[in-house]
Structure formats: C-alpha cells, structure tokens
C-alpha cells in the first residue's frame, strides 16, 4: 500500500512540476529545455514524495486526499524554487 501511495505522490508532484514548467515557458521555451525540464521534473517528484509522506504520517486517518494535496503543494514549491533559481539571467544588451 505504501509503494502505491508513493507512486501517486510522485505522479502528483511530477504533474504539478510539468504544469509549472508549461505555465512559465510557453509559448517561447528556452534553448536548453531538456536539462531544465529534467531538473524541475525530478524536483517535483521528490517534493511530491516528501510532501505526501509528511502529511500522511502526521494524520491518524487513512484518508489519502490530504496527503495528495500535500504532495501537490510540496511538489509545486520545490519545483518552483528550482525553476526560478535555475532561470537564465538576462543582461541589458539582450
């Protein structure tokens, strides 16, 4: 049961990370998109697993919905941090 929940948390975190990447970079993706995409996707998956595990372990019931919300929130926070900290800086010349 725990491995299935971890898979759901990873899927939720990765999905939220992909949504964040599409929201930030569309319609003009950066030139090295594959490297940035993998970093954000891995951060979202790790954040989803950590968020789901922390929320699921802190509650006494077996309801999976709060842990899914925790996975989505932690995945969004961690992947957002990686996306914004890894963004290329633009100079005044272009």
N, C-alpha and C positions, 0 to 999 in steps of 0.2 A: 504494500500500500504506500509506503514512504517513497519508493522509487517512482511510482506513478505520479505522486504529488510533486516530487522534484522535477519530473519531466514537464508537468503542467506549469510549474513556476518558471522553469527555463523557457518554455514556449511563450508564456505571457511576457516575461521580461524581454525576450528577443523580439517579439512582435511590437512591443511598445518602442523599443530601440529603433526598429525599422521605420515605424511611423514617424519618429522624431527626425530620423535622417531624411526621409522624403519631405517632411514639412520644412526643414531648414534649406535643403539644397535644390529642390525643384523650383523652377524649370531649368536652372543652369548648374549642373553638378560640377564639382571641382575636377581638375585633371587627374589626380591620383585617388580616385574614388574607391578603388578596391582596398587599399591599405586603410583608409579611414573607415570604410564600411565594416571591415572585419574587426577593427578596434572597438567601434561602437556596438557592434553586434555581440562581441564577447563581453563587453561591459554590461550590456543589457541582460544577457543570460546569467552572468554572475550576480548582478543586482537582483534579478528575479528570484534566484535560488535563495540568496541571503534574506531578502525581504519576506518571502513566503515561509522560510524556516523560522525566522524570528517571530513573526506574527502567529504562526501555527503553534509554536512551542509555548507562547505566552497565554494561550486561551485554554479553558478547561473543556470546551465542547469540541465535537468532531466536525463542525460545520466548515467546509473548505472555502466558502466565499470570502471571509475576512483575510485569509491567507492569500487568495488570488488578488485581492485589492492591494495587499501589502507587497506582493510580488510585482504588480504593475507599477506601484509607486516607487519602490526601490530601484526597479529597472529603469524607470524614467529618470530618476535623479542621477544614478550612476552613469547612464549613457549620455545624458545631457551634459554632465560635467566633462566627460571625455570629449564630446563633440565641441563644446565651447572652449575647452583648454587646448585642444588639438587644432583649432582653426588657424588657417594661414593669416598672417598679418599683412594688411595692405599698406603700401607706402603712399606718400603724397604724389609720387610720379605715376602711380597706376598699379 
